[in-house]
Amino acid sequence: MSGAGDREYVMDDATKDRIDAMGYEEMLRLWRNAAVGHPMFMGDTGSYFSKRMAEKRDEAGDGAAVSASKSVGWDSQ
């Protein structure tokens, strides 16, 4: 169901550029530590973020992805 509030989750060019510029580890850090409802994970932005994060993980390869995961850890901020 769409509503007027959905507009706040439509991705703009600046947000797309920010996501494209992020490295895999930076994306993973945000993914693990951001609060529930963070705008980067909502609506069109969230779909694009998830897609790009998966692509960057694949590009990095298994070893780099494991290293990034260990570096980020699971500690809350």
HURAVEN-V102975 format. One record per residue. N is the residue number from 0. RES is the residue in three letters. OMEGA is omega in whole degrees, -180 to 180 (999 if undefined). D_FIRST is the distance of its C-alpha to the first C-alpha in whole Angstrom. Layout:
N RES OMEGA D_FIRST
N RES OMEGA D_FIRST
This chain:
0 MET 179 0
1 SER 178 4
2 GLY -179 7
3 ALA -179 10
4 GLY -179 11
5 ASP -177 9
6 ARG -179 13
7 GLU -179 15
8 TYR 175 14
9 VAL -175 15
10 MET 175 18
11 ASP -177 21
12 ASP -179 25
13 ALA 179 26
14 THR 177 24
15 LYS 179 24
16 ASP 179 28
17 ARG 179 28
18 ILE -179 26
19 ASP -178 29
20 ALA -178 31
21 MET 172 31
22 GLY -178 33
23 TYR -178 32
24 GLU 178 33
25 GLU 179 32
26 MET 180 28
27 LEU 179 29
28 ARG 178 31
29 LEU -179 27
30 TRP -177 25
31 ARG -169 28
32 ASN -179 28
33 ALA 178 25
34 ALA 175 24
35 VAL 180 20
36 GLY 178 18
37 HIS -176 20
38 PRO -180 18
39 MET -177 20
40 PHE -176 18
41 MET 173 14
42 GLY -180 12
43 ASP -180 14
44 THR -180 17
45 GLY 178 17
46 SER -180 17
47 TYR 179 20
48 PHE -179 21
49 SER 180 21
50 LYS -178 22
51 ARG 178 25
52 MET 178 26
53 ALA 178 27
54 GLU -179 29
55 LYS 176 31
56 ARG 179 32
57 ASP 178 33
58 GLU -179 35
59 ALA -178 36
60 GLY -174 37
61 ASP -177 38
62 GLY 180 41
63 ALA 179 39
64 ALA 178 36
65 VAL 178 38
66 SER 179 40
67 ALA 180 37
68 SER 179 35
69 LYS 180 39
70 SER -179 39
71 VAL -178 35
72 GLY -178 36
73 TRP -180 34
74 ASP 174 35
75 SER 178 33
76 GLN 999 33
